[in-house]
């Protein structure tokens, strides 16, 4: 124990010195053209610390570059103190860790420790029996027709009563909106209604700042910073937590606000269910409580996890989708044509049959998956299909962001936004398209195997209804300079750095 304390102290003293030396060395060198992509250098004790630090502001792109250089699309990164991390964009390896050797790969102690304050014992932060139990309960509820119908009603209400009026107002006044923020607000209202049966009214015309929403956002951001730090040890944030300073103090306050709010909703819902002879509410919280779950902390953990999943993933996917659509007018024309043909009624009953729209959403998530990286930790020693040796406790990270940019998987035109990749023409002359899905291990955007996302179908339902509602009435035009490309940053989901400023333009060729 004393040795570990000494080691921790030594590292904390050494780190600032190494960082200063690195930054000084970098600043002293004259600027020159970017060098060709190369694999990171590794040194004794500190491994590839310098390379990790140097690329911390472009982590996703850097990891993708590394994997493009590896013949097997797998690379072993040497981190600090001989810690190894296996990176992969190999579908065979993804299938190995998510399906065939599923029981040998879990979330790992470091992940669980990092997110425990926020997610507790929720489904996204546990393995084994707790995970299996929550999965079974959730799986049963997600497969009910009543929940699907409830989701449709919630989404349509938020779409027609809030989102479209805000966009109409922006179009009339010429106001620039942060569309990423608007979509997050839309998703937050939706998921709170679906999960809690509670409306936070976050997407009102005034775009209010609510305590719960702000606290939730800060909890996500700081918890993610803990995990994505350049130093893969919890020393720094644990010391800050012990001293109750800085980001850890803010995290404690934010989580307290989130859990207090959630518990109040749970108590009110319990009271409501006791007062009713039969269950009229169909939100997830009512379903979980009616299934026999009574532990308040446990139910709180479950609901927070579902809010996290429903809020960030769909809004992130839609943000990138609308940006790509604006950059590819031919795709927008096809999407608009399809939606206009199928959307004469106020409620889009045929939204599930929008094949080209579905394909364009899949193509957008190929290039910008909502969850760009995911890690599992080996329970026991293992050998991956490509021959990579994995020792017990090693983190294996598969990177959908890199997989979507792989020439091997998607061809030399991988950088092009082409929904046709997902379509098969049955009658070319009549433009009859059939959607053709990809192997889930080549396209693990919704995970795969036993952990495959339960909300996948609901996610597409929500996204297609939003696309149909927005594209039929408006054009979303980026309010940035010509040629300016947004930067993708990874929090827990892939976000646009600095937001997505847009102008909303009403379409002239719309049957109203």
N, C-alpha and C positions, 0 to 999 in steps of 0.2 A: 504493500500500500504506500509506504514512504517513497519507494522508487517511482511509482506512478505519479505521486504528487510532485516529485522532483522533475520528472519528465515533462509534466504539464507546465510547471513553472519555467523550465528551460525553454520550452517551445514558445511560450508567451513572450519571453525575453528575446528569443531569436527572431521571431516573426517580424517585428518592426524593423530590425536591422536588415533582414533580407529584403523586405519591401522597399526600404530606403535605397539600398544598393541597387535594386532592380530598377526603380524609378529614375535614380540618378544616372544609371548606365543608359537607360532608354532616352533620357532627356539630352544627354551629352552627345548622342549620335546625330549626325545631320540627317534631315529627312530625305528619304529616297523612295523610289517606286516600290510598291508592295512586292515582296519576294514570292516566288512560287510556293504553293501549299506544300508543307512538309510535315512529317510526323514529329510530335513533341520530343524534345530531349529529356532524358531522365538522369538525375544525379543521386548519389548516395544520400540516404536519410530523407531528403526533401522530395525525392521523386521528380515529377513534372510540375512542381509547384509554380515555377516561373511561368510556364506555358499556360497553366490554368488561370493564374492571376492576370496575365497579359490578355487573355481572351474572355475574361469574366463578363465583359460588356457585349460580347457576341457569342455566347456560349453555344446556342443551338447551331449556328452556322459553322462554328469551329468543330464541334463534334461531328457534324455531317461531313465536313471536309476530310476529317480523319478517316471516317468509314469509307469514303469514296476511294481512298488510297489503299485500303486493305483488300487483297484479292478475295478473301472469304467474307468481306463485309463485317468482320468482327475484329476488335482491337482491345488489347489489355492495357489500360492506362495505369501507370504507376503514380500513385498519389503519395501523401506524406507518410513517413515512418513505415515504409514497405507495404502500405495498404494498396490493394489492387482493386480496380473496377473494370469489369468486362463490359464493353460497349458493343452493340450489334445492330445491324440492319438486315440480318439474314433471316428470311422467313422460316427456315428449318430450325434455327435456334429459338425463334419466337414460339413455334409450335412445341418445341421441347420444354420450355420453361412454363408455358401457359396451359399445356394440355398433357403431353405424354409423361412428363415428370412434374406435374403440377404440385404434388405433395412435398416435393423437395425444395420448392421455392415459395417463400412467404414474404411478407412486408419487411420483416427484420426489426430487430430491437431499436436500431437508430431511428428508423422512420417512425416507429410507434412512440418512442420517447419524444421525438421532435413535435409530433402533432397531438400528443396526448392531452395537453392543456385545452386545445380547441375541439378536437374530435372525440376525445374520451374513448369509450368502448364502441363507437359507431362502426358500421360495416366497413368503412374505408380505412380503419386503423386497427383491425384485429385479424387474426388467423384462427384456424382450428374450429372448435365447436361454437364459439361466439359468432364467428363469421358464418358458419353453416346455418345456425339457427336464424339469424337475421336474413340470410339469403332465401331460406325456405319461406319465411313469413312474407317477405317482400315479393318473391316470385309468384306466390299465390294471389296476392292482391293486384299485382301489375297485369295479370292475365285475365282480369275480370272485365266484361263489357261495360259494366256500370262505371268503372274508373275511366275507361277510355272516353265514354260519353261525357263524363264530368270534365275531363281535360279539354275536350273540344269546346264545351260551353265556356269554360274559364278563358281559354285562349281567344275565342271569338269576341267575348265581352271586352277583354283588354284591348284587342285589336281595333274594334269598331268604336268603342266608347272613349278610348284614350290615345292610342298610337296614331291612328289616322287623323283625328282632329288636330293633334300637335303638328303633324307633318303638313296638313292643309294650312294651318296658321303660318308655319315657317315659309311655305311656298308663297303665300300672299304678301308677307312682310319682307321677304328676302333675308330672313334671319339665318345665320350660320349655326348649325347644330353640331354637337359632338355626338355622332350617331352611335359610337361605341357606348357612351353613357346612356343614351336613349334606349338602346337594346338591352343593356344591363338592367335598367329600371323596369322595362317590359318583362324581362325574364324573372326578375325578383318578385314582382307582383304576382306573376303566374305561379311560381313555385311555392310561394307562401300560401296562396289560396289552395293549391293542390295538396300541399303537405300539412298545413295547419287548419285550412278552412278560414284563414284570416287574411284580410286585405290590407297591406301596409300603405296602399295608395301612393306609391313612390313615383308613378308616372302621371302625376297631375300636371296641368299646364304650367304651374309655377315651378315645376321640377324641385320639390322640397327636399331638404336634407333631414332625414329622420335618424334618430339615435340608433335604432336597431340596424338599419341598412349601413350606416357609417361604421358602426362597431363591427358588423360582420365583415365589411370590406377590409378594415384594418387587421382583423384577426387572420384573414386569409393572407394578406400581404406579409405580415411579420412572421407568421408560421412558415410561409414559403421561403422567406429570407433565411430562416434558421437552416432549412434543409439544403438550399442552393448555395450556401456560403462557399467561398474558395477553399476554406479549411474544413475538411470533412470530419471534424470533431465538435462535440457540443460544448467545449470548454468555455468559449467566449460568451455564448448566450446564457449558459448556466450561471456564470459568475454575475452577469448583468441581472439575471433573475433573482439570484440570492441577495444582491444588493438593492434590488427593486429600482433600477435606474434605466434611463434611455428607452429603447424600443421594447424592452421586457416589461417596463412599467406600463407603457401604453398598451401592450398586449394583455396584461393582467386586467386593466380597466375595461378594455374592449370585450374580452371574453366574459367578464362579469356581467356586462350589459347584455350580451347575447343570451347567456344562460338564464339570467333573471327574466328577460322578456319571454324566452321560450317556456320557462317553467310556469309563468303566469298564464300563458295560453293553454298549457297542458292542464292546469288546475281548473280553468274555466271550462275546458272541453270535458273533463271528468264530471264536473257538476252538471253540465248540459246532458251528458249521456245518462246520468243517474235520474235526471228529471223526465227523460223520455221513455215511453214504454217500448218503442222500437227505434232502430237506428235509421234516421233520415239522412244524416250527413254521410258523404261518401269520400271525404278527404282522407289522406293516408293516416293522419293522427287518430281519427275516429276508428279507422279500421284496425290499427295496431292496438289501441286501448280495448277495443271490443274483442280482440283475439286473446285477451288475458294478460297482456303486459301491464304491470302495475308499478314497477320501479321507476320513479320520476326521473332520476339521473340517467338511467338507461334509455328511456324513451326520448329524453332530451338529446342524448348523443345520436340516436337514430335519426331524429328529425333534422338536426343540424347537418348531418351527412347528406341527407336527401336535398336539403336546400342548397348545399354546396354544389352537388352534382347538377341540379336543375338550373341553377342561376348562371353559373360561369360557362358551362359547355355550349349551350345553345346560343347564348349571346356572343361568345367568341367566334363560333362557326359562322353566324350570320354577319358579323362585322366584316370578316375576311371575304365572305361570299359577295357582299354588296360592293366591296372595293374591286374585286376581280371582275364582277359583272360590268362595272363602270369602265374598266380598262379593255373590255372585250365587247364592243358594240354588236358584233354579229351574234354572240351568245345571248346578249340581252334581247335582241330582236326575236330570236327563236323562243326564249322564255316568255316574252311578252305575247307573242303570237299564240302560244299554247295556253297561257293563262286567260287571255281574252276570249278564246274559243270556249273555254270551260267555265268561265266565271260570270255568266250573265246574272245569276242569282246573287243576292247579298251574302248568303252563306255558301261557301264553296264545297258543295256536296261531293264534287268529283275530284277534290284536291288529291286524294290518294292515287288517282290515276294519271297524275301529271308526270309522265315518264321522263320527258326532257328536263323538267325542273329537278326531279329527283337525281338524275344523272349529273346535272350541273352542281348540285349541292355536294354530291360525292366527290366530284372533281375538285371542288374548293377545299374539302376536308383532306384530300390527298396532299395538297400543297401546304395547307395550314391546319393540321389536325388540332382540335381543341386541347387535347392533352398530348403535348409534343414528345415527352419522354415518360417512361415508366420503369420503375426498378423493382426487382425481386432479389431476395437474399437466399443463398444456398444453405439449406439445413445440414446437408452432408456433402462430402466430396463428390464431384461429378465430372463427366467429360461431355462437352457439347458435341452436336453432330458434326461440326467442322473441325473437331479435334482439340479445341481449346480446353485446357484443364482448369477446373473450377474447384477451389478449396472451400471447405466449410466456412461460412461467414462472409464469403465474397459477394459483393453486390453486382448483379447482372442487369444492365440497363438496355432495354430495347428502345429504339428511337423512331417512332412513326414519321417524324419530320424528315429524317434522313432517308427513310424508306420511300417516301413519296417523291424524293428527288434522285432516286437511283435509276441510272440509265439501264442497268441490268434488268430491273423490274418493269420499267415503264417505257423503255426505248429511247432513242436519241432525241426525241421531241418532248422529253419529260417536262421541260420548263414551260411548255405551251398549255394554256387553259383550254382543254378540249373535252367537253362532256361526251362527245362521240365515243370516247374510250369505253364508256359504260353501256353503249347501245349496240344493238344488232338490228339491221334493217330487214324486216320481213317482206315488205312490199315497197321497194325504193321509190316507185313512181307515186305512191300515195303517202310517202313519208310516214309509214307505220313503223314505229320504233318499239323494240322490246328491250327492257332493262336487263343487263347481264352483270350480276355482282361479281366481285373478285374474291379470291380465297382470303379468308379472314386472317391468315397468318402473313400474307403479303400486304394486307390492308388492315392492320390491327387498331384502327381508330377507336373502335368500341371494345377493345380488348378481345379476348377469344377464350375458348375452352370453358371451364367451369365458372370463370369470372366474367364472362361476356356481359356487357351492359344490359341490365334489365329494362332500362328506359330508352333503348334504341328506337323502337317503333314510335314511341311517344315523342321523342326528340324530332324525328322526321315529320311527324304530324304537325308539331308546332312550327317548325321551320318552313314547311311548305305552305302553311296557312298565312304566315307572315309574309313570305315571298309573294304569294298570290295577292294578298291585300295591298301590299306596297307597290309592286311592279305594275299592277293593273292601273293604278292611279297616278304614280309619280315616277320621275327619274331621280336617282340619287347621284349627285355630282360632287366629287371630291373638291373641297375648297382649299387646295394646295397648289403650289407652283407646278408648272409643266415638268414632267419627268421626275418629280419627287416621289420616292418610294417609301412607304411606311416601314418602320422597323418592328420586327416581331420579337417580343420579349416574353419570357416564360415566368409566370408567377406560379399558380397551380394550373392555369390554362394559358393558352397563347393569346396575348393581347397586343394591341397596337400601341406602341410607345407614344405617349402624348395625346392619345385619343384619335378619333376619326372625324375631322371637321368636314361637313358637307353642306351643300345647298340643295334644297328640295325644289324640283320643278314639276309642275302639274303637266300631265300629258294632254295633248290636244285631241288625240284619236281614241277617246275612251267613250264607250256607251254608258252613260250615267243613268 
